[in-house]
Amino acid sequence: MTHVLIIEDEILIALDLAEQLEDHGAFSFAFASSEERAVAAAHERRPDVITCDVTLAQGFGPQAVGKIREAIGPVPTIFVTGAPDAKLLEHQPCVILQKPIDPAALVEAFRAFKR
């Protein structure tokens, strides 16, 4: 029973991620479109896996992940971004996927992290 926090400010992308992950074992989801909301969602229910866009309309995805990990400990993260950056590797365990998303790569990363 894997709970996924999807940090993404584009609703259609967020819903597509959820649909793909649900088909491969994700049980429940929380959605956050801002850094602040992502941190709050992780406090409401600890995610087993996070998918995270880097640039949000309000805030920065990696900063949200850092704050979440400071508060609740390590959470495997799949960064989904149009601008991959090696600095994201500081957030281990993580995988970096470039937009547009390759569904097979997303599923492979998720399967490696899910409980």
Helices and strands as residue ranges (DSSP letters): E 2-7, H 11-22, E 26-32, H 35-44, E 49-52, H 61-72, E 77-81, G 86-91, E 94-98, H 103-113
